[in-house]
Amino acid sequence: MQSLTLSMPELAPAATQDPDALLVRAAQGGDRDAFGELVTRHQQRVFRLSGRFFRQPQDVEEAAQETFLTAWRKLGTYRASAPFEHWLTRVCLNTCYMRLRRVRPEEELPAEIRAVPSRDDARLDAERLLDRLPARDRYLLLLLHGEGWTTAEIAERTGWSQSNVKVRAFRARRKLRRLVEAGP
Amino acid sequence: MKCRRVRDRLTRSPLRDGAVRGHLEECSACSDFARRLADVEIALGGHHAQVAPSPDFAARLRTHLPEESDLLGWAAWRLLPATVCVLLLLSWLNLRSLGTDAETVDPTEAVLTWVVDTELPFGENR
């Protein structure tokens, strides 16, 4: 009995470490209910992460929906070497990044910031500055300052190399500095 | 410390050491720059739409999932190059074996033929 208990983690590491393992396996076999359960489990996390990049609620919802549809389509590529949650985070980050690149900054900027030149309001001023940055720089700065991730964490979660993240982050901060120096 | 160096440091890290703080107290331009940079960093931290999924999000999403056949079709497309390679390899192996069958003669049979047909130098066969 003792040896059975000790050998359990070796026999089924994925099932014991990742609570989603059984659902993922069922979904990979085409079980839509199992995938629906995965959606229910992870939708809060995906919405929270998508909300970091978009201001409009419908954009956040569309990004979350696209994330799950991509996950369903590519579920066959998930190899269970890492928890499903990490894989889904990467899918979500890639989806948001691609959407950010498609949206032109002035389209994403809310009407109240676009219309009113509120130089006195520091937050709106900062929002306007942020919106003038290219999508890639905004994306990185939001991960660094918004999520509070380190370059190593960003590299792990996006699939980019750490040196690549460092270089991009440096360039993004340099552009931000130039914008700040140039004024509103 | 010069303005440029102070701004370089502030761009790399929001932490301000004694030298940077001293410069900011004296230089109003850099002080203004530091304030605006800090505002942007705070805005980045608070940049969040705070949207929660609607109660029926999972159910609505489920209706949008492609059919299983689409999933299989996608897998088939992914496997298409490998399938074509395997089929080409099998065809090549098949053609190769057909060609060699026509040309080769069983070596045992050749030796036996030689033994039977060859006349010995003594004038008669064994």
Interface residues (C-beta under 8 A of the other chain):
Chain A: G30 R32 F35 G36 V39 T40 Q43 Q44 F47 R48 S50 G51 R52 F54 R55 Q56 P57 D59 V60 E61 A64 Q65 F68 L69 W72 R73 G76 A122 R123 D125 A126 E127 L129 L130 L141 L142 L144 H145 G146 G148 R173 R174 L176 R177 V180 E181
Chain B: R7 L10 T11 R12 F33 R36 L37 D39 V40 E41 I42 A43 L44 G45 G46 H47 H48 A49 Q50 V51 A52 P53 S54 F57 A58 A59 L61 R62 H64 L65 P66 E68 L71 W74 A75 R78
